[in-house]
Amino acid sequence: MLEEIISLILEVLYSTLLESSSPLTWVNKSTHWPLREIESNIVNSKYLVGYKLDKLFHEIDNQHLIQILSKKISDQKFLNILKIILDSNYLNEKEAIHSLTNIPRVLGGHLLYVLWDIYYNQVDSFVTNYLRYLKFRNIARKNHTTQKNFKITKLRREKLVNSASKSEKKFGNLEFLIISYIRYGNQIIILLNRKADYHLALLVKQKLDTFLTRKLQIKKYESHNQIIDIQTGQFEFAGYEISLRQQKVIIRASLSHLINLLLKYRFIKYKKNRQIRPISQTKLLAQENLKIVENYNSILYHLTSYYSGISTNKRLQYCEYLLKFSCAMTLAHKHKSSISKIFKQYGNDLNIQSKLNAQSVKFQSQYKNYLQFWQLEQSFLDPFIKYQ
């Protein structure tokens, strides 16, 4: 209860600040928000700089966060309460990773999310108020890789910020090197101007590396980063695979991610020849036939809901096929039967009739009438949480 009250207070105090430097905070935004932002801006880009921060917070970081909070909060008693909470190793209490999004999942209140957002807002401010004001026309010169050409003093940066018009201050302005910046939790996506080359992408990465190391004391092994040419390769974010081909955005479910999940939670396995084979889910063997099928339908429903933003559903159809045969094998395992007998008895859609009443359930395909859309107000449940 106390944590929730503190969380609400901090959200009110910092909402304007957070939204001004990063339009996306993971406290109140669905995972589909950053995905939609990427889809909207990627056509004007070529190189992407991506980060995943797995910082381990120490006492010095807690003190730094208290200093940040004290700039807005003068109530010493309130700050003392926050200090007690932080000293309990609170910032490192990640419960688990959401299976689909790969984002840390915290049970209960939002305080941990809010504190992380306030801490990582330093990164948002650095990119928004410094890196993004590197005008492309000023740096796309013959010797653009030299550090000297890019040095921006504090005074010059302030002049750039103050003199910029409202249109210039918005990301997407093609005069600037960075056209889009997204931080969702501990993951960062920076999209560069489509005229930028690899050396400019490397420059942005080097400057952000320096900031993370010196300002936030983030060690190299706590920061996983990459530079990707999105016109020839693809990148993964929150379980989606995104690429750009001939100025067309292609958004698919990450098949490697989904296969790894089905392997991890033992719905499939590799045979000796490395081919994939569905297997029975032993955690469901004690359930009634009807409940077994309902559990598989639940997984499919949540997969369909989360991956509603994909532009092609072939990979999800493949996962549906694997889950359908895993369901049939679970029923066969339960009744010491064969999979062929199960399909013969219950039909191709595994239509199960209840022995107690007229209720029935069948394995339901989710992709017959597929329509791409983003669910911006939806909170997505982890369909594999009961199998962990």
C-alpha positions as CSV (number, residue, x, y, z in Angstrom):
1,M,0.0,0.0,0.0
2,L,2.8,2.4,0.9
3,E,4.7,1.6,-2.3
4,E,1.6,2.3,-4.4
5,I,1.0,5.7,-2.7
6,I,4.7,6.6,-3.4
7,S,4.4,5.4,-6.9
8,L,1.3,7.6,-7.6
9,I,3.0,10.7,-6.1
10,L,6.1,10.2,-8.2
11,E,4.1,9.6,-11.4
12,V,2.3,12.9,-10.8
13,L,5.6,14.8,-10.1
14,Y,7.6,13.3,-13.0
15,S,5.0,12.5,-15.7
16,T,5.6,15.8,-17.6
17,L,9.4,15.4,-17.4
18,L,9.4,11.8,-18.5
19,E,7.0,12.5,-21.4
20,S,9.0,15.5,-22.6
21,S,12.2,13.6,-23.1
22,S,10.8,10.1,-23.9
23,P,7.3,9.7,-25.2
24,L,7.2,6.1,-23.9
25,T,7.4,5.0,-20.3
26,W,6.7,1.4,-19.5
27,V,4.5,2.2,-16.5
28,N,1.4,3.2,-18.4
29,K,2.2,2.2,-22.0
30,S,1.5,-1.1,-23.7
31,T,4.4,-2.8,-25.4
32,H,2.6,-2.1,-28.7
33,W,3.4,1.6,-28.3
34,P,7.1,1.4,-29.0
35,L,6.5,-1.1,-31.8
36,R,4.1,1.3,-33.5
37,E,6.6,4.1,-33.1
38,I,9.3,1.9,-34.7
39,E,6.9,1.0,-37.6
40,S,6.0,4.7,-38.2
41,N,9.6,6.0,-38.3
42,I,11.7,3.2,-39.7
43,V,11.0,4.1,-43.3
44,N,13.1,7.2,-43.0
45,S,16.0,5.3,-41.5
46,K,18.8,2.9,-42.5
47,Y,20.9,2.3,-39.4
48,L,19.6,1.4,-36.0
49,V,21.5,1.6,-32.7
50,G,19.9,-0.7,-30.1
51,Y,20.6,-1.2,-26.3
52,K,19.5,-3.5,-23.6
53,L,20.6,-2.3,-20.1
54,D,20.9,-4.9,-17.4
55,K,22.4,-2.6,-14.7
56,L,23.0,-3.9,-11.2
57,F,22.3,-1.0,-8.9
58,H,24.7,-0.3,-6.0
59,E,24.7,2.0,-3.1
60,I,26.2,4.8,-5.1
61,D,23.4,4.5,-7.7
62,N,20.8,4.7,-4.9
63,Q,22.5,7.9,-3.6
64,H,22.5,9.3,-7.2
65,L,18.8,8.6,-7.5
66,I,18.1,10.3,-4.2
67,Q,20.0,13.3,-5.5
68,I,17.9,13.4,-8.6
69,L,14.7,13.1,-6.6
70,S,15.7,15.8,-4.2
71,K,15.8,18.3,-7.1
72,K,12.0,18.1,-7.2
73,I,11.1,16.9,-3.7
74,S,12.0,19.0,-0.7
75,D,10.2,16.9,1.9
76,Q,13.1,15.2,3.7
77,K,10.8,12.6,5.4
78,F,9.5,11.5,2.1
79,L,13.1,11.2,0.8
80,N,14.1,9.2,3.9
81,I,11.3,6.7,3.2
82,L,12.6,6.3,-0.4
83,K,16.2,5.9,0.9
84,I,15.1,3.1,3.2
85,I,13.3,1.4,0.3
86,L,16.3,1.8,-2.0
87,D,18.8,0.5,0.6
88,S,16.8,-2.7,0.7
89,N,18.2,-3.6,-2.8
90,Y,14.8,-2.7,-4.2
91,L,16.0,-1.6,-7.6
92,N,17.5,-5.1,-8.3
93,E,14.3,-7.0,-7.4
94,K,13.3,-8.1,-10.9
95,E,10.7,-10.9,-10.5
96,A,10.9,-12.5,-13.9
97,I,11.1,-11.8,-17.6
98,H,7.8,-11.7,-19.5
99,S,8.0,-14.6,-21.9
100,L,6.8,-12.7,-25.0
101,T,8.0,-9.2,-24.4
102,N,11.4,-10.0,-22.8
103,I,10.7,-7.1,-20.5
104,P,11.3,-7.5,-16.7
105,R,7.9,-8.3,-15.0
106,V,7.3,-6.9,-11.5
107,L,4.4,-8.2,-9.5
108,G,2.3,-5.8,-7.5
109,G,2.7,-2.0,-7.7
110,H,4.5,0.1,-10.2
111,L,7.0,1.8,-8.0
112,L,10.0,-0.1,-9.3
113,Y,9.0,0.8,-12.9
114,V,8.7,4.5,-11.9
115,L,12.1,4.6,-10.2
116,W,13.7,2.8,-13.1
117,D,12.1,5.4,-15.5
118,I,13.3,8.3,-13.4
119,Y,16.9,6.9,-13.3
120,Y,17.1,6.0,-17.0
121,N,15.5,9.4,-17.8
122,Q,19.1,10.7,-17.7
123,V,19.7,8.7,-20.9
124,D,16.5,10.2,-22.4
125,S,17.7,13.7,-21.6
126,F,21.2,13.1,-23.0
127,V,19.8,11.8,-26.4
128,T,17.0,14.4,-26.6
129,N,19.0,17.5,-25.5
130,Y,22.4,16.6,-27.0
131,L,22.8,13.8,-29.5
132,R,19.6,14.6,-31.5
133,Y,20.7,18.2,-32.1
134,L,23.6,17.0,-34.3
135,K,22.3,18.4,-37.6
136,F,23.0,16.1,-40.4
137,R,24.0,18.8,-42.8
138,N,26.7,20.0,-40.4
139,I,28.3,16.6,-39.9
140,A,27.9,14.9,-43.3
141,R,31.3,16.1,-44.5
142,K,34.4,14.4,-45.9
143,N,36.1,14.0,-42.5
144,H,32.9,13.4,-40.5
145,T,34.5,10.5,-38.5
146,T,36.8,12.8,-36.5
147,Q,35.7,13.5,-32.9
148,K,36.6,17.1,-33.2
149,N,33.9,17.9,-35.7
150,F,31.2,16.7,-33.4
151,K,32.2,18.5,-30.2
152,I,29.2,20.5,-28.9
153,T,29.7,22.8,-25.9
154,K,27.0,23.3,-23.3
155,L,26.5,26.9,-24.5
156,R,26.2,25.9,-28.1
157,R,23.8,23.1,-27.2
158,E,21.6,25.5,-25.3
159,K,21.6,27.9,-28.3
160,L,20.5,25.0,-30.5
161,V,17.7,24.0,-28.2
162,N,16.5,27.6,-27.7
163,S,16.6,28.6,-31.3
164,A,15.0,25.4,-32.6
165,S,11.4,25.8,-33.8
166,K,8.6,23.6,-32.6
167,S,8.8,21.5,-35.8
168,E,12.6,21.0,-35.3
169,K,12.2,19.9,-31.7
170,K,10.1,17.0,-32.8
171,F,11.8,13.7,-33.7
172,G,11.4,12.9,-37.4
173,N,13.0,16.1,-38.7
174,L,15.3,14.9,-41.5
175,E,17.8,17.7,-40.9
176,F,19.0,15.8,-37.8
177,L,21.1,12.7,-37.5
178,I,18.7,11.0,-35.1
179,I,15.1,10.9,-36.3
180,S,13.6,8.7,-33.6
181,Y,14.5,7.7,-30.1
182,I,12.6,5.1,-28.1
183,R,13.3,3.8,-24.6
184,Y,10.9,1.3,-23.2
185,G,12.0,0.2,-19.8
186,N,15.6,-0.9,-20.1
187,Q,15.6,-1.2,-23.9
188,I,16.6,1.6,-26.2
189,I,16.1,2.0,-29.9
190,I,17.7,4.9,-31.9
191,L,16.8,5.3,-35.6
192,L,19.3,7.3,-37.7
193,N,18.6,9.4,-40.7
194,R,18.5,7.3,-43.9
195,K,21.4,9.3,-45.3
196,A,23.7,8.3,-42.3
197,D,26.4,5.8,-42.9
198,Y,27.9,3.2,-40.6
199,H,30.6,5.6,-39.3
200,L,27.9,8.0,-38.0
201,A,26.0,5.1,-36.4
202,L,29.2,4.1,-34.7
203,L,29.7,7.7,-33.6
204,V,26.3,7.8,-31.9
205,K,27.0,4.4,-30.2
206,Q,30.4,5.6,-29.0
207,K,29.0,8.8,-27.5
208,L,26.2,6.9,-25.8
209,D,28.6,4.3,-24.5
210,T,30.7,7.0,-23.0
211,F,27.7,8.6,-21.3
212,L,26.5,5.3,-19.9
213,T,29.9,4.4,-18.5
214,R,30.8,7.8,-17.0
215,K,27.4,9.2,-15.9
216,L,25.5,6.0,-15.0
217,Q,28.5,3.8,-14.2
218,I,27.1,1.1,-16.4
219,K,29.7,-1.5,-17.1
220,K,30.3,-3.1,-20.5
221,Y,28.8,-6.4,-19.5
222,E,25.7,-4.6,-18.3
223,S,25.0,-3.0,-21.6
224,H,24.2,-5.2,-24.7
225,N,24.3,-3.1,-27.8
226,Q,24.3,-3.5,-31.6
227,I,24.3,-1.5,-34.8
228,I,22.0,-2.9,-37.5
229,D,21.5,-2.0,-41.2
230,I,17.8,-2.5,-41.3
231,Q,17.6,-2.3,-45.1
232,T,19.6,-5.5,-45.4
233,G,19.2,-7.2,-42.0
234,Q,16.5,-7.3,-39.3
235,F,16.3,-6.7,-35.6
236,E,14.3,-8.1,-32.8
237,F,12.4,-6.0,-30.2
238,A,9.9,-7.3,-27.6
239,G,9.5,-10.7,-29.4
240,Y,8.9,-9.1,-32.8
241,E,11.2,-9.2,-35.8
242,I,11.3,-6.0,-37.9
243,S,13.0,-5.3,-41.2
244,L,12.7,-2.8,-44.1
245,R,12.7,-4.1,-47.7
246,Q,12.3,-1.6,-50.6
247,Q,10.8,1.0,-48.2
248,K,8.2,-1.6,-47.0
249,V,8.1,-2.4,-43.3
250,I,7.9,-6.1,-42.6
251,I,6.8,-7.1,-39.1
252,R,6.8,-10.7,-38.1
253,A,6.8,-12.8,-34.9
254,S,10.3,-13.8,-34.0
255,L,10.3,-17.5,-34.9
256,S,13.5,-18.2,-33.0
257,H,12.0,-16.5,-29.9
258,L,8.8,-18.6,-30.1
259,I,10.7,-21.9,-30.8
260,N,12.9,-21.2,-27.8
261,L,9.8,-20.6,-25.6
262,L,8.2,-23.9,-26.7
263,L,11.5,-25.7,-26.1
264,K,11.9,-24.1,-22.7
265,Y,8.5,-25.0,-21.4
266,R,8.5,-28.4,-23.0
267,F,5.9,-28.3,-25.7
268,I,8.4,-29.4,-28.3
269,K,11.9,-31.0,-28.5
270,Y,14.6,-31.5,-31.0
271,K,15.1,-35.0,-32.5
272,K,18.6,-36.4,-33.1
273,N,18.5,-34.9,-36.7
274,R,17.7,-31.5,-35.2
275,Q,14.1,-31.6,-36.5
276,I,11.4,-30.3,-34.2
277,R,9.0,-32.7,-32.7
278,P,5.9,-31.8,-30.6
279,I,5.7,-33.6,-27.2
280,S,3.1,-33.9,-24.5
281,Q,2.9,-31.3,-21.8
282,T,3.4,-33.3,-18.6
283,K,2.1,-30.4,-16.4
284,L,-1.4,-30.9,-17.8
285,L,-1.7,-34.7,-17.5
286,A,-3.7,-34.4,-14.3
287,Q,-6.3,-32.2,-16.0
288,E,-9.5,-33.3,-17.6
289,N,-9.6,-33.6,-21.4
290,L,-11.7,-30.5,-21.7
291,K,-9.3,-28.5,-19.5
292,I,-6.3,-29.7,-21.4
293,V,-7.7,-28.3,-24.7
294,E,-8.8,-25.1,-22.9
295,N,-5.2,-24.5,-21.7
296,Y,-3.8,-24.8,-25.2
297,N,-6.5,-22.5,-26.5
298,S,-5.5,-20.0,-23.8
299,I,-1.9,-20.0,-25.1
300,L,-3.0,-19.5,-28.7
301,Y,-5.4,-16.7,-27.7
302,H,-2.7,-14.7,-25.9
303,L,-0.2,-15.3,-28.7
304,T,-2.7,-14.0,-31.2
305,S,-3.5,-11.0,-29.0
306,Y,0.2,-10.0,-28.4
307,Y,1.2,-10.6,-32.1
308,S,-1.7,-8.7,-33.5
309,G,0.8,-6.2,-35.1
310,I,2.4,-8.6,-37.5
311,S,2.1,-8.1,-41.2
312,T,2.2,-11.9,-42.0
313,N,1.0,-14.7,-39.8
314,K,2.8,-17.7,-41.3
315,R,5.1,-18.2,-38.3
316,L,2.2,-18.1,-35.9
317,Q,0.4,-20.7,-38.0
318,Y,3.5,-22.9,-37.6
319,C,3.4,-22.5,-33.8
320,E,-0.3,-23.3,-33.9
321,Y,0.5,-26.5,-35.7
322,L,3.1,-27.4,-33.1
323,L,0.8,-26.7,-30.2
324,K,-2.1,-28.6,-31.8
325,F,0.0,-31.8,-32.0
326,S,1.4,-31.2,-28.6
327,C,-2.2,-31.0,-27.3
328,A,-3.1,-34.3,-29.1
329,M,0.0,-36.0,-27.7
330,T,-0.9,-34.8,-24.2
331,L,-4.3,-36.4,-24.6
332,A,-2.7,-39.6,-26.0
333,H,-0.1,-39.7,-23.1
334,K,-2.9,-39.2,-20.5
335,H,-5.0,-42.1,-21.9
336,K,-2.0,-44.3,-22.9
337,S,-3.2,-44.1,-26.5
338,S,-1.7,-43.0,-29.8
339,I,-2.0,-39.7,-31.6
340,S,-3.8,-41.2,-34.6
341,K,-6.4,-42.7,-32.3
342,I,-6.9,-39.3,-30.5
343,F,-7.5,-37.5,-33.8
344,K,-9.8,-40.4,-34.9
345,Q,-11.8,-40.2,-31.7
346,Y,-12.1,-36.4,-31.3
347,G,-11.7,-35.2,-34.9
348,N,-9.1,-32.9,-36.5
349,D,-10.1,-30.0,-34.3
350,L,-10.0,-32.1,-31.1
351,N,-13.6,-31.5,-30.2
352,I,-14.0,-32.6,-26.5
353,Q,-17.5,-33.2,-25.0
354,S,-17.9,-33.0,-21.2
355,K,-19.1,-36.2,-19.5
356,L,-21.0,-34.2,-16.9
357,N,-22.9,-31.7,-19.0
358,A,-23.4,-30.5,-22.6
359,Q,-20.3,-28.3,-22.6
360,S,-17.8,-28.9,-25.3
361,V,-14.5,-27.3,-26.4
362,K,-12.3,-27.7,-29.4
363,F,-8.9,-26.7,-30.5
364,Q,-9.6,-23.3,-32.1
365,S,-7.5,-21.9,-34.9
366,Q,-6.8,-18.2,-34.3
367,Y,-5.6,-17.0,-37.7
368,K,-8.4,-17.7,-40.2
369,N,-9.6,-14.1,-40.3
370,Y,-6.4,-12.3,-39.4
371,L,-6.3,-8.5,-39.4
372,Q,-3.2,-6.5,-38.4
373,F,-3.6,-3.8,-35.7
374,W,-1.9,-2.5,-32.6
375,Q,-3.5,-2.8,-29.2
376,L,-2.2,0.4,-27.5
377,E,-4.3,0.2,-24.3
378,Q,-3.9,-3.6,-23.8
379,S,-1.9,-5.2,-21.0
380,F,-0.6,-8.6,-22.2
381,L,-0.6,-11.6,-19.9
382,D,2.2,-14.1,-20.1
383,P,0.7,-17.3,-21.6
384,F,3.5,-19.4,-20.3
385,I,3.5,-18.3,-16.7
386,K,1.9,-21.5,-15.3
387,Y,4.5,-23.6,-17.0
388,Q,7.5,-21.8,-15.4
